[in-house]
Amino acid sequence: MRVSIVLFLLIIQLFLFLSFNVESSSNNCCSRNLIEDVCKNFTQVDPTLRYKFCIDSLEVGLGSRCANRTKLGLIALKLLLNNATDTQCYIKQLLGKSKGLNPIFRSNLETCLELYLSGIFELKEGIRAYESSGYGGVFGVSAISWSGTRCKDSMKENKGAVPSLKKRNNDIMHLSSIGFGFTSNE
């Protein structure tokens, strides 16, 4: 009798364990399909956005594997904010190391810093709007996208511009494309 109760409890535990794993793997599959569908749509709207970049960006977001479309949008916006904030810090570091920099290059870096400061402020407002209603935020995404574009354009004027800043600006523009997809298509 005692052996049959223990065996029964083990079978129930095994059943619960297997049920949980099947359910969580199907959630991952569904989210993976959602991410793929979203990225496919976004890259059709914006041909400059690379599909692999979109997939890789959304998959690294904390909670993206279990997210619905609205939560995935919030993850994308926060990823954009984190990258913009990191770029702003990077520009501050460049300015801190720039005692002997060309004055035009220094001025362009200062312009980039101001652009990112205001763009980040607007993006935070956009994220708050998106969080409260599940849509909106397009103005904040637009502001940070414009910051990345303008910074990139101002740095083109400098020969020998910082390649890592160019990459950061490009990433901001691609992440903004993803953000636009979520904030303008809800």
Secondary structure by P-SEA (a helix, b strand, c coil): caaaaaaaaaaaaaaaaaaaaaaaaaaaaaaaaaaaaaaaaaaaacccccaaaaaaaaaaccccccccaaaaaaaaaaaaaaaaaaaaaaaaaaaaacccccaaaaaaaaaaaaaaaaaaaaaaaaaaaaaaccccaaaaaaaaaaaaaaaaaaacccccccaaaaaaaaaaaaaaaaaaaaaacc
